[in-house]
Amino acid sequence: MERLRRLGATFAFLTVLAAVVVFLPVSVARAADLRESPVAPLPDIHLSFGSGTPAPSQVAVTVELLLLLTVLSLAPAILVMMTSFTRIVVVLSFLRQAMGTAQVPPNQVLVGLSLFLTFFVMAPVWKTMDETAITPYLDKKIAPDIAVDRAMKPVRAFMLRQVRQKDLALFVRIAHLSRTPSAPKDIPTYVLIPAFVVSELSTAFEMGFLIYLPFLILDMVVSSVLMSMGMMMLPPTVVSLPFKILLFVLVDGWSLVVGSLVRSFH
């Protein structure tokens, strides 16, 4: 055993020595090449700050850029709260829950369909905004404040057509306005927007209830049949789901729902 240990130690020592003899000249040569190769110079960095007074045109461009970034940051809230998007996406969510199809259609499909339906419904409003406010402002024919005022008029007209008088009166009363509005143009925008959102939610829930009814009746019929057959351990939703899908396809449900949603804004 002692002799075997010595032979193993001797073999390991010879292996290390051979590796040093083989690889040491190569490492030395590479180190020499690295020392002789030229070193790439670092790029110069120069910082300068303007000390002159900016021209009025530069200030105007900066303010416009700041306003544009502010509008872009508020674009999701504007799209959701001041358009038809809220009613459409809530009704489509009710439809999916009433059918009991879990994540079919997926959220991405529902949101995408809601966005394109919103673009379709709001197209006349945006066309009016472009003709009366955006294009004249880009052509430098009107001032920014006038452009904002003109752009809000078609949006306010759309919200006033959809808002319920009860919701509008509620927020006018909560706002404690010093002067009761006598005409739609006298209603402040900060009062109109929440009243419009609440009205959209109320209308969407009413439409969702009507969508739920036929599917609820079908669930009750299937549940009664299963109980009469003694299959109380079988969930009714498992059996009624294919019949719900078949009923929805036979009546051309997507055309009915989408058509009713779009017509509800006119």
C-alpha positions as CSV (number, residue, x, y, z in Angstrom):
1,M,0.0,0.0,0.0
2,E,2.8,2.4,0.9
3,R,4.5,1.7,-2.4
4,L,1.3,2.4,-4.3
5,R,0.9,5.7,-2.6
6,R,4.4,6.7,-3.5
7,L,3.9,5.7,-7.1
8,G,0.6,7.8,-7.3
9,A,2.3,10.8,-5.8
10,T,5.2,10.5,-8.2
11,F,2.8,10.2,-11.1
12,A,0.9,13.3,-10.1
13,F,4.1,15.4,-9.6
14,L,5.3,14.4,-13.1
15,T,2.0,15.3,-14.6
16,V,2.0,18.8,-13.1
17,L,5.6,19.3,-14.1
18,A,4.9,18.3,-17.7
19,A,1.9,20.7,-17.9
20,V,4.1,23.6,-16.6
21,V,6.8,22.8,-19.2
22,V,4.3,22.6,-22.0
23,F,2.0,25.6,-21.3
24,L,4.4,28.1,-19.6
25,P,6.2,29.1,-22.9
26,V,2.9,29.7,-24.6
27,S,1.6,31.9,-21.7
28,V,4.8,33.9,-21.7
29,A,4.6,34.4,-25.5
30,R,1.0,35.6,-25.3
31,A,1.9,38.0,-22.5
32,A,4.7,39.4,-24.6
33,D,2.4,39.9,-27.5
34,L,-0.1,41.8,-25.3
35,R,2.6,44.1,-24.1
36,E,3.8,44.9,-27.6
37,S,0.4,45.4,-29.1
38,P,-0.8,49.0,-29.2
39,V,-3.5,50.1,-26.8
40,A,-6.6,51.7,-28.3
41,P,-7.0,55.3,-27.0
42,L,-10.2,56.1,-25.0
43,P,-12.6,58.6,-26.7
44,D,-12.7,62.1,-25.4
45,I,-15.8,63.4,-23.7
46,H,-16.7,67.0,-23.9
47,L,-19.6,68.6,-21.9
48,S,-20.9,72.1,-22.7
49,F,-23.8,74.1,-21.4
50,G,-25.5,76.9,-23.3
51,S,-25.4,80.3,-21.6
52,G,-27.5,82.2,-24.1
53,T,-31.2,83.1,-23.9
54,P,-33.2,80.6,-26.0
55,A,-35.3,81.9,-28.8
56,P,-39.1,82.2,-28.4
57,S,-39.6,79.5,-31.0
58,Q,-37.4,77.1,-29.1
59,V,-39.4,77.7,-25.9
60,A,-42.6,77.1,-27.9
61,V,-41.3,73.8,-29.2
62,T,-40.3,72.7,-25.7
63,V,-43.7,73.5,-24.3
64,E,-45.4,71.7,-27.1
65,L,-43.2,68.6,-26.4
66,L,-44.0,68.8,-22.7
67,L,-47.7,69.0,-23.4
68,L,-47.5,66.1,-25.9
69,L,-45.7,63.9,-23.3
70,T,-48.4,64.8,-20.8
71,V,-51.2,63.8,-23.2
72,L,-49.5,60.6,-24.0
73,S,-49.2,59.7,-20.4
74,L,-52.9,60.4,-19.9
75,A,-53.9,58.6,-23.1
76,P,-55.0,55.3,-21.4
77,A,-57.2,57.1,-18.9
78,I,-58.7,59.3,-21.7
79,L,-59.4,56.3,-23.9
80,V,-61.0,54.3,-21.1
81,M,-63.0,57.1,-19.3
82,M,-64.1,59.5,-22.1
83,T,-65.0,57.0,-24.9
84,S,-67.2,54.0,-25.5
85,F,-64.5,51.6,-24.4
86,T,-65.9,51.1,-20.8
87,R,-69.4,50.0,-21.9
88,I,-68.0,47.7,-24.6
89,V,-65.4,45.9,-22.6
90,V,-67.7,45.4,-19.6
91,V,-70.5,43.9,-21.8
92,L,-68.1,41.5,-23.5
93,S,-66.8,40.4,-20.1
94,F,-70.4,39.8,-19.0
95,L,-70.9,37.7,-22.1
96,R,-67.9,35.5,-21.4
97,Q,-68.9,34.9,-17.8
98,A,-72.5,34.2,-18.8
99,M,-71.3,31.5,-21.3
100,G,-69.0,30.0,-18.6
101,T,-66.1,29.6,-21.0
102,A,-63.5,30.7,-18.5
103,Q,-60.7,32.4,-20.5
104,V,-62.3,31.9,-24.0
105,P,-62.0,34.4,-25.7
106,P,-58.8,35.4,-23.8
107,N,-58.4,38.9,-22.3
108,Q,-56.2,40.0,-25.2
109,V,-59.0,39.3,-27.7
110,L,-61.7,41.0,-25.7
111,V,-59.5,44.1,-25.2
112,G,-58.5,44.2,-28.8
113,L,-62.1,43.9,-30.0
114,S,-63.2,46.6,-27.6
115,L,-60.5,48.9,-28.9
116,F,-61.4,48.5,-32.5
117,L,-65.1,48.9,-31.7
118,T,-64.2,52.0,-29.8
119,F,-62.3,53.4,-32.8
120,F,-65.4,52.6,-35.0
121,V,-67.9,54.3,-32.6
122,M,-65.7,57.3,-31.9
123,A,-64.6,57.8,-35.6
124,P,-67.1,60.7,-36.2
125,V,-66.0,62.4,-33.0
126,W,-62.3,62.2,-33.9
127,K,-62.9,63.3,-37.4
128,T,-64.6,66.4,-36.1
129,M,-61.7,67.0,-33.7
130,D,-59.2,66.7,-36.5
131,E,-61.1,69.1,-38.8
132,T,-61.9,71.8,-36.2
133,A,-58.9,71.7,-33.8
134,I,-55.9,69.5,-34.7
135,T,-55.4,70.4,-38.4
136,P,-55.8,74.2,-37.8
137,Y,-53.4,74.1,-34.9
138,L,-50.8,72.2,-36.8
139,D,-51.1,74.7,-39.6
140,K,-50.6,77.4,-37.0
141,K,-54.0,79.0,-37.7
142,I,-55.2,78.9,-34.1
143,A,-53.7,79.1,-30.6
144,P,-53.2,76.1,-28.3
145,D,-56.0,77.1,-25.9
146,I,-58.5,77.6,-28.8
147,A,-57.5,74.2,-30.2
148,V,-58.1,72.5,-26.8
149,D,-61.5,74.2,-26.5
150,R,-62.5,73.2,-30.0
151,A,-61.3,69.6,-29.5
152,M,-63.3,69.2,-26.3
153,K,-66.6,70.3,-27.9
154,P,-67.2,67.0,-29.9
155,V,-66.1,64.9,-27.0
156,R,-68.4,66.7,-24.6
157,A,-71.3,66.4,-27.1
158,F,-70.7,62.7,-27.3
159,M,-70.6,62.3,-23.5
160,L,-73.7,64.5,-23.1
161,R,-75.7,62.3,-25.5
162,Q,-74.8,59.1,-23.5
163,V,-75.0,60.4,-19.9
164,R,-78.1,59.8,-17.9
165,Q,-79.7,62.9,-16.4
166,K,-79.9,61.3,-13.0
167,D,-76.2,60.7,-12.8
168,L,-75.4,64.1,-14.2
169,A,-77.7,65.8,-11.6
170,L,-76.0,63.7,-8.8
171,F,-72.5,65.0,-9.6
172,V,-73.8,68.5,-10.1
173,R,-75.3,68.3,-6.7
174,I,-72.1,66.8,-5.2
175,A,-69.9,69.5,-6.8
176,H,-71.8,72.3,-4.9
177,L,-71.6,74.5,-8.0
178,S,-72.3,78.2,-7.1
179,R,-74.6,78.4,-10.1
180,T,-76.9,75.6,-11.3
181,P,-76.1,74.9,-15.0
182,S,-79.0,76.0,-17.2
183,A,-77.6,74.6,-20.5
184,P,-75.3,71.6,-21.3
185,K,-72.4,74.0,-22.2
186,D,-72.5,75.4,-18.6
187,I,-71.7,71.9,-17.1
188,P,-68.0,71.8,-16.2
189,T,-65.9,69.0,-17.8
190,Y,-64.7,67.7,-14.4
191,V,-68.4,67.1,-13.5
192,L,-69.4,65.6,-16.8
193,I,-66.6,63.0,-17.0
194,P,-67.5,61.0,-13.8
195,A,-71.2,61.3,-14.5
196,F,-70.5,59.8,-18.0
197,V,-68.4,56.9,-16.5
198,V,-71.1,56.0,-14.0
199,S,-73.7,56.1,-16.7
200,E,-71.6,53.8,-18.9
201,L,-71.2,51.3,-16.1
202,S,-74.9,51.4,-15.4
203,T,-75.8,50.8,-19.0
204,A,-73.2,48.1,-19.3
205,F,-74.6,46.2,-16.3
206,E,-78.2,46.5,-17.7
207,M,-77.0,45.0,-21.0
208,G,-75.1,42.3,-19.1
209,F,-78.2,41.3,-17.2
210,L,-80.1,40.9,-20.5
211,I,-77.3,38.8,-21.8
212,Y,-77.2,36.6,-18.7
213,L,-81.0,35.7,-18.9
214,P,-81.0,33.1,-21.7
215,F,-77.9,31.4,-20.4
216,L,-79.3,31.3,-16.9
217,I,-82.5,29.7,-18.1
218,L,-80.5,27.1,-20.0
219,D,-78.5,26.3,-16.8
220,M,-81.8,25.9,-14.8
221,V,-83.2,23.6,-17.4
222,V,-80.1,21.4,-17.5
223,S,-79.9,21.3,-13.7
224,S,-83.6,20.2,-13.5
225,V,-83.0,17.5,-16.0
226,L,-80.0,16.2,-14.2
227,M,-81.7,16.2,-10.8
228,S,-84.7,14.3,-12.3
229,M,-82.3,11.7,-13.7
230,G,-80.6,11.3,-10.3
231,M,-77.3,12.8,-11.5
232,M,-76.9,15.2,-8.6
233,M,-73.1,14.8,-8.5
234,L,-72.6,16.0,-12.1
235,P,-72.1,19.8,-12.3
236,P,-74.8,21.3,-14.5
237,T,-72.3,23.8,-16.0
238,V,-70.3,20.9,-17.5
239,V,-73.4,19.7,-19.4
240,S,-74.8,23.1,-20.2
241,L,-71.6,24.6,-21.7
242,P,-71.9,22.8,-25.1
243,F,-75.5,23.7,-25.3
244,K,-74.7,27.4,-24.5
245,I,-72.1,27.5,-27.3
246,L,-74.5,25.8,-29.7
247,L,-77.2,28.3,-28.8
248,F,-74.8,31.2,-29.2
249,V,-73.6,30.0,-32.6
250,L,-77.2,29.2,-33.9
251,V,-78.5,32.7,-33.1
252,D,-75.3,34.4,-34.5
253,G,-74.5,35.8,-31.1
254,W,-71.5,37.8,-31.9
255,S,-73.3,39.8,-34.6
256,L,-76.2,40.4,-32.2
257,V,-74.0,41.5,-29.3
258,V,-71.7,43.7,-31.3
259,G,-74.5,45.2,-33.3
260,S,-76.5,46.0,-30.2
261,L,-73.4,47.6,-28.6
262,V,-72.7,49.8,-31.6
263,R,-76.3,50.8,-32.0
264,S,-76.6,51.7,-28.3
265,F,-74.4,54.7,-28.9
266,H,-76.6,56.2,-31.6
